[in-house]
Amino acid sequence: MTLKSSDRFTGIKPTAEEISQNNCAAELMWQTNLTIVISTS
């Protein structure tokens, strides 16, 4: 993950790509937690 000089200002606000990546990671964690809960109950 490298920052270009032009990213100095755009880096303040998360880009759509970063948001979708965060959502994907959050969904993965949610599914993992759900699987753990189901398997332990």
C-alpha positions as CSV (number, residue, x, y, z in Angstrom):
1,M,0.0,0.0,0.0
2,T,1.9,3.0,-1.2
3,L,0.8,6.6,-1.0
4,K,1.4,8.9,-4.0
5,S,1.8,12.6,-3.4
6,S,-1.7,13.1,-4.9
7,D,-3.1,10.9,-2.2
8,R,-2.2,13.5,0.4
9,F,-5.7,15.1,0.1
10,T,-7.7,12.2,-1.0
11,G,-6.3,10.1,1.8
12,I,-8.3,12.2,4.3
13,K,-11.5,10.7,3.1
14,P,-11.6,6.9,2.5
15,T,-12.0,6.0,-1.2
16,A,-14.9,3.9,-2.4
17,E,-12.4,1.0,-2.9
18,E,-11.2,1.3,0.7
19,I,-14.8,1.4,1.9
20,S,-15.7,-1.8,0.0
21,Q,-12.6,-3.5,1.2
22,N,-13.5,-2.6,4.8
23,N,-17.1,-3.8,4.3
24,C,-15.7,-7.1,2.8
25,A,-13.4,-7.6,5.8
26,A,-16.2,-6.8,8.2
27,E,-18.5,-9.3,6.5
28,L,-15.8,-11.9,6.6
29,M,-15.4,-11.3,10.4
30,W,-19.1,-11.4,10.9
31,Q,-19.4,-14.7,9.0
32,T,-16.5,-16.2,11.0
33,N,-18.0,-15.1,14.3
34,L,-21.3,-16.5,13.3
35,T,-19.7,-19.9,12.4
36,I,-17.9,-19.9,15.7
37,V,-21.1,-19.2,17.6
38,I,-23.0,-21.9,15.7
39,S,-20.3,-24.5,16.2
40,T,-19.9,-23.9,19.9
41,S,-23.6,-23.8,20.7
